[in-house]
Amino acid sequence: MELTIEKAKFHQISLKQVSEALKKGLSKNYIEVDVSIVECPDLRKWDCPAEGISGNQRIIDVGGEPYMHDKRFIGTEFDYEEIAKRIGSEQSYALGAGSGAMSCLEGHCGELIINENLITNESKSIIAQVDKNNKCKSTSYNHRKHGGLGNIYYSEGKKGDVIKIKIKGRSGEQGSLPQSMRTALIENLQNVSVALGGVFRILNGKIKSHVQPDYADIKHEYYDPKQMKCVKDFLQFYEPIGPHFQCYSVLWTNDPSGGKLDLRESGEHTHFHSYKGAQDAGHYHFDVTPNEIEYECYFNTAEEVHRVNNIYKELKNTK
């Protein structure tokens, strides 16, 4: 597919300002919150293929729901290594969330957990799929294509200062950690556009997740092409599952272009896999055990967003 790429810059803001905003906001939703700026620990000990998440940090938002669910576009794929070259991130560690490329999965669907070093060619990426018994199965994924949507944080994989977050217990209503982080940043850094990417672990507690089933197994209409979004449930949900999950997350407070880029509506995208050898993996939604939940997180800021193949803009212009 021919790539079209637009970009916008986030506000340049210090890790100190971000960490203070997170501490203030997260403390409204969680019982024990510790936010600090530390030198990134060696993430290779967390089975990442790079030491850190610093250097030339930027995020991409690729495609969108129409590419995944409008029958005219199903099967659309993108090469995230090629995108990296186009935006000047060819020497990078890529982490994030996307759909699996059907051509790499014998026509099947899956949730892609991107954990890939484009410098050393070391891949730790994983694909989560629904098996014939509706259970989740996960396997390694050694391709650089993803399906019709994806959100990736690129960095040079270097060690540097990052924001460390330790959380125990949830007192508020927001069960999603990335959404709680977004709320903290939006409320405490008003009118500032900021994005974060990073890795976090669920040390204790359980969550709700989903994996997209194969299209042939979805027996009802669930997508509205006029609204350009899914209007009925069609996913395979898993709840409760956990703990011992490692999550790869990309989040942002708002669209720095003022809405022109049509960024992912949720403002975040987080996929996970087990770090204890379990088959559980997929798309993280939120915790379902507020008294037990415990997180350890490492995040860094991104300088800009590159919007790749904005299908919403394309469809609006053809109406």
Long-range contacts (C-beta under 8 A, 24 or more apart in sequence): 1-76, 1-77, 1-78, 1-309, 3-78, 3-82, 3-83, 3-86, 3-308, 3-309, 4-308, 4-309, 4-310, 5-83, 5-86, 5-87, 5-306, 5-307, 5-308, 5-309, 6-257, 6-260, 6-261, 6-306, 6-307, 6-310, 7-87, 7-304, 7-305, 7-306, 7-307, 8-255, 8-256, 8-257, 8-260, 8-261, 8-304, 8-305, 8-307, 9-256, 9-303, 9-304, 10-193, 10-194, 10-195, 10-252, 10-256, 10-301, 10-302, 10-303, 10-304, 10-305, 11-192, 11-193, 11-194, 11-256, 12-303, 13-189, 13-192, 13-194, 13-301, 15-161, 15-162, 15-163, 15-300, 15-301, 17-189, 18-163, 18-185, 18-189, 18-194, 18-196, 18-301, 19-163, 20-188, 21-184, 21-185, 21-187, 21-188, 21-189, 22-163, 22-165, 22-181, 22-184, 22-185, 24-184, 24-188, 25-180, 25-181, 25-183, 25-184, 25-185, 25-187, 25-188, 26-165, 26-167, 26-180, 26-181, 26-184, 28-172, 28-184, 29-170, 29-171, 29-172, 29-173, 29-174, 29-180, 29-183, 30-167, 30-168, 30-169, 30-170, 30-171, 30-172, 30-180, 31-168, 31-169, 31-170, 31-171, 32-166, 32-167, 32-168, 32-169, 33-165, 33-166, 33-167, 34-164, 34-165, 34-166, 34-167, 35-163, 35-164, 35-165, 36-163, 36-164, 37-161, 37-162, 37-163, 37-164, 38-161, 38-162, 38-164, 39-159, 39-160, 39-161, 39-162, 40-159, 40-160, 40-161, 40-162, 40-298, 40-300, 41-298, 42-159, 43-199, 43-298, 46-199, 46-201, 46-246, 46-275, 47-115, 47-124, 47-246, 47-275, 48-93, 48-95, 48-115, 48-124, 48-199, 49-93, 49-115, 49-116, 49-117, 49-120, 49-122, 49-123, 49-124, 49-157, 50-93, 50-117, 50-119, 50-155, 50-157, 50-158, 51-157, 51-158, 51-159, 52-155, 52-157, 52-158, 52-159, 52-160, 52-162, 53-93, 53-95, 53-153, 53-155, 53-157, 53-160, 53-162, 53-197, 53-198, 53-199, 53-298, 53-299, 53-300, 54-155, 54-156, 54-158, 54-159, 54-160, 54-161, 54-162, 54-300, 55-155, 55-156, 55-157, 55-158, 55-160, 56-88, 56-89, 56-91, 56-92, 56-154, 56-155, 56-156, 56-303, 57-153, 57-154, 57-155, 57-197, 57-300, 57-301, 57-302, 57-303, 58-87, 58-89, 58-153, 58-154, 58-302, 58-303, 58-304, 58-305, 58-306, 59-96, 59-151, 59-152, 59-153, 59-154, 59-195, 59-197, 59-250, 59-252, 59-302, 59-304, 59-305, 59-306, 60-87, 60-150, 60-151, 60-152, 60-154, 60-305, 60-306, 60-307, 60-308, 61-150, 61-151, 61-261, 61-263, 61-264, 61-305, 61-306, 61-307, 61-308, 62-98, 62-146, 62-149, 62-150, 62-151, 62-152, 62-308, 62-309, 63-147, 63-148, 63-149, 63-150, 63-308, 63-309, 63-311, 64-148, 64-149, 64-228, 64-262, 64-264, 64-310, 64-311, 64-312, 65-148, 65-149, 65-223, 65-228, 65-229, 65-230, 66-148, 66-225, 66-228, 66-311, 66-312, 66-315, 67-147, 67-148, 67-149, 67-309, 67-311, 68-99, 68-147, 68-148, 68-149, 68-212, 69-222, 69-223, 69-230, 70-223, 70-225, 70-228, 73-148, 73-311, 74-148, 74-215, 75-102, 75-103, 76-147, 76-148, 77-101, 77-102, 77-103, 77-145, 77-146, 77-147, 77-148, 78-145, 78-146, 78-147, 78-148, 78-150, 78-308, 78-309, 79-144, 79-145, 80-114, 80-144, 80-145, 80-146, 80-150, 80-152, 81-118, 81-144, 82-144, 83-152, 83-306, 83-308, 84-118, 84-154, 87-154, 87-306, 89-118, 89-154, 90-118, 91-118, 91-119, 91-156, 92-118, 92-119, 92-154, 92-155, 92-156, 92-157, 93-117, 93-118, 93-119, 93-154, 93-155, 93-156, 93-157, 94-118, 94-152, 94-153, 94-154, 95-152, 95-153, 95-197, 95-198, 95-199, 95-248, 96-150, 96-151, 96-152, 96-153, 96-197, 96-248, 96-249, 96-250, 96-269, 96-271, 97-150, 97-151, 97-152, 97-248, 97-249, 97-250, 97-269, 97-270, 97-271, 97-283, 98-146, 98-147, 98-149, 98-150, 98-151, 98-152, 98-269, 98-271, 99-146, 99-147, 99-148, 99-149, 99-150, 99-212, 100-127, 100-129, 100-141, 100-146, 100-147, 101-143, 101-145, 101-146, 101-147, 102-147, 103-145, 104-141, 104-143, 104-145, 105-129, 107-214, 108-214, 109-147, 109-212, 109-213, 109-214, 109-215, 110-211, 110-212, 111-210, 111-211, 111-212, 111-271, 111-281, 111-282, 111-283, 112-141, 112-146, 112-147, 112-150, 112-271, 113-141, 113-248, 113-271, 113-272, 113-273, 113-281, 114-146, 114-150, 114-152, 114-248, 114-271, 115-248, 116-144, 117-157, 118-144, 119-156, 119-157, 126-273, 126-281, 127-281, 128-211, 128-271, 128-273, 128-281, 128-282, 129-211, 130-211, 130-212, 130-213, 130-214, 130-217, 130-236, 134-213, 134-236, 135-279, 136-209, 136-211, 136-236, 136-238, 136-279, 136-280, 136-281, 136-282, 137-279, 138-273, 138-274, 138-279, 138-280, 138-281, 148-311, 149-264, 150-269, 151-250, 151-264, 151-268, 151-269, 152-250, 153-197, 153-198, 153-250, 153-302, 155-197, 155-300, 160-300, 162-198, 162-298, 162-299, 162-300, 163-196, 163-198, 163-297, 163-298, 163-299, 163-300, 164-296, 164-297, 164-298, 165-200, 165-295, 165-296, 165-297, 165-298, 165-299, 166-295, 166-296, 166-297, 167-293, 167-294, 167-295, 167-297, 168-204, 168-293, 168-294, 169-290, 169-291, 169-292, 169-293, 169-294, 170-287, 170-290, 170-291, 170-293, 171-290, 174-286, 175-208, 175-285, 175-286, 175-287, 175-288, 175-290, 176-268, 176-284, 176-285, 176-286, 176-287, 177-286, 177-287, 177-295, 177-297, 178-249, 178-251, 178-268, 178-270, 178-284, 179-266, 179-267, 179-268, 179-286, 181-251, 181-299, 182-251, 182-252, 182-253, 182-267, 182-268, 185-253, 186-253, 186-254, 189-253, 192-253, 193-252, 193-253, 193-254, 193-255, 193-256, 194-252, 194-253, 194-301, 195-250, 195-251, 195-252, 195-253, 195-301, 195-302, 195-305, 196-249, 196-250, 196-251, 196-252, 196-299, 196-300, 196-301, 196-302, 197-249, 197-250, 197-251, 197-299, 197-300, 197-302, 198-248, 198-249, 198-297, 198-298, 198-299, 198-300, 199-246, 199-247, 199-248, 199-249, 199-297, 199-298, 200-246, 200-247, 200-249, 200-295, 200-296, 200-297, 200-298, 200-299, 201-244, 201-245, 201-246, 201-247, 201-275, 201-295, 201-296, 201-297, 202-242, 202-243, 202-244, 202-245, 202-246, 202-247, 202-272, 202-287, 202-293, 202-294, 202-295, 203-243, 203-244, 203-294, 203-295, 203-296, 204-243, 204-292, 204-293, 204-294, 205-242, 205-243, 205-287, 205-289, 205-290, 205-292, 205-293, 205-294, 206-239, 206-240, 206-241, 206-242, 206-243, 206-287, 206-288, 206-289, 206-292, 207-239, 207-240, 207-241, 207-242, 207-245, 207-284, 207-285, 207-286, 207-287, 207-288, 208-237, 208-238, 208-239, 208-240, 208-241, 208-285, 208-286, 208-287, 208-288, 209-237, 209-238, 209-239, 209-241, 209-272, 209-280, 209-282, 209-283, 209-284, 209-285, 210-235, 210-236, 210-237, 210-238, 210-282, 210-283, 210-285, 211-235, 211-236, 211-238, 211-281, 211-282, 211-283, 212-236, 228-311, 228-312, 228-315, 229-265, 238-280, 238-282, 239-288, 240-288, 240-289, 241-280, 242-280, 243-294, 244-274, 244-275, 244-276, 244-278, 245-272, 245-273, 245-274, 245-275, 245-280, 245-284, 246-272, 246-273, 246-274, 246-275, 247-271, 247-272, 247-284, 248-272, 249-284, 249-299, 252-302, 252-305, 256-305, 261-305, 261-307, 261-310, 262-307, 262-310, 262-312, 262-313, 263-305, 263-307
